[in-house]
């Protein structure tokens, strides 16, 4: 069988990278790792002597978000492509059984919903970062990710349902913010990569400054001498160990894998792996008559953001699979339209919810597997009950007839796990300082969801990207 080179982005072997010393070495190419790379390449564009490397455990998979693939639709994406190209890590985690990771260049951003609300101000005020400074970095993240609320502009279904929510006791309802490029190709500038993924960060980076990328590179250990990082140990698929030297190392392997790497490396810190936080997750599906809307039906993309009184958000999308579809697919004219409501609830950050190493079971490279202790508190369960009522209330307000009671999904099914290396000023309750650097280890940083100081009901990716850009700015300042 002929094997064609997957060379849409240049890569190197671990052997080649072991002959260099990097100013910054990034582990993981998802949202946090990609944002770090993008910002470093932007700031060091004219600094040829600076060397940046990035290691990805998986291989090259897609050159874009899966929704941008012409042969893809929502059904194929969620029922075939996503399961076939992800690892159900929750299968061996009884208390976090819904968890699933993607080991590939771009990580889970290849499949994510691209929904990007900001956390509320009253949540960000608790973070060890100035609120006005965070606003600057939120705006930077929104700009580079193409976040906008125009996805359903011109849709009669959107306008009718949104007006009904506003008129029937849900005044906070608004257009859903999504990372999607709404521009068309024009005068030679191509805009076919509409849905945002971390591949966009790689594209920005490669057009600003060269960097070294190795795929199929499994980082197992961070190397530290005299409380300063000096590099990492990584394995190639042939199980040969390679040592990559670096002045700064940024771990962005996910809120599940990052603490695993740090703990296996012997990095000390009482909060590493602790405070595992996710979103409780419910879904309600209902139907509404097509006759209630104008001919230009369109799609639905509505957000009911969290408030102090209702600590959850509801994402309302539809109709059915036509929330997003390719122009090659004929759109059926159905009498009954499907509307889905996904509710994400705030979960308390608790010390006892944690990731830890299981010495009784190791992977093929000899690294202990992770295990999870996780449970919902009484307060979390109160919020879950509120979420169910919120879905019912929203459906009633819109005139949507629910098919059944809202379905509760097991922990980890939200794919929003966070806070396992959280940022803070107190080393006894946080893993990193206010710039994402591990306490007491100079040059070792964390840039994925695990660094979030806390998790509101909002999706975490926008916050992770904003903090990663801010962290990259700090590294550049420190490297002068």
HELIX and SHEET records of a PDB file:
HELIX    1   1 UNK A   14  UNK A   17  1                                   4    
HELIX    2   2 UNK A   31  UNK A   43  1                                  13    
HELIX    3   3 UNK A   66  UNK A   68  5                                   3    
HELIX    4   4 UNK A   74  UNK A   76  1                                   3    
HELIX    5   5 UNK A   77  UNK A   81  3                                   5    
HELIX    6   6 UNK A   82  UNK A   84  1                                   3    
HELIX    7   7 UNK A   89  UNK A   92  5                                   4    
HELIX    8   8 UNK A   94  UNK A   96  5                                   3    
HELIX    9   9 UNK A  107  UNK A  110  5                                   4    
HELIX   10  10 UNK A  121  UNK A  124  1                                   4    
HELIX   11  11 UNK A  131  UNK A  145  1                                  15    
HELIX   12  12 UNK A  156  UNK A  167  1                                  12    
HELIX   13  13 UNK A  198  UNK A  206  1                                   9    
HELIX   14  14 UNK A  257  UNK A  264  1                                   8    
HELIX   15  15 UNK A  290  UNK A  292  5                                   3    
HELIX   16  16 UNK A  320  UNK A  323  5                                   4    
HELIX   17  17 UNK A  378  UNK A  398  1                                  21    
HELIX   18  18 UNK A  449  UNK A  451  5                                   3    
HELIX   19  19 UNK A  461  UNK A  478  1                                  18    
SHEET    1   A 4 UNK A  21  UNK A  22  0                                        
SHEET    2   A 4 UNK A 241  UNK A 246  1                                        
SHEET    3   A 4 UNK A 228  UNK A 235 -1                                        
SHEET    4   A 4 UNK A 218  UNK A 225 -1                                        
SHEET    1   B 5 UNK A 212  UNK A 214  0                                        
SHEET    2   B 5 UNK A  52  UNK A  55  1                                        
SHEET    3   B 5 UNK A  24  UNK A  27  1                                        
SHEET    4   B 5 UNK A 249  UNK A 251  1                                        
SHEET    5   B 5 UNK A 444  UNK A 446  1                                        
SHEET    1   C 2 UNK A 147  UNK A 148  0                                        
SHEET    2   C 2 UNK A 178  UNK A 179 -1                                        
SHEET    1   D 6 UNK A 173  UNK A 175  0                                        
SHEET    2   D 6 UNK A 300  UNK A 304 -1                                        
SHEET    3   D 6 UNK A 312  UNK A 318 -1                                        
SHEET    4   D 6 UNK A 336  UNK A 345 -1                                        
SHEET    5   D 6 UNK A 280  UNK A 289 -1                                        
SHEET    6   D 6 UNK A 401  UNK A 402 -1                                        
SHEET    1   E 6 UNK A 173  UNK A 175  0                                        
SHEET    2   E 6 UNK A 300  UNK A 304 -1                                        
SHEET    3   E 6 UNK A 312  UNK A 318 -1                                        
SHEET    4   E 6 UNK A 336  UNK A 345 -1                                        
SHEET    5   E 6 UNK A 280  UNK A 289 -1                                        
SHEET    6   E 6 UNK A 407  UNK A 408 -1                                        
SHEET    1   F 2 UNK A 354  UNK A 362  0                                        
SHEET    2   F 2 UNK A 368  UNK A 373 -1                                        
END                                                                             
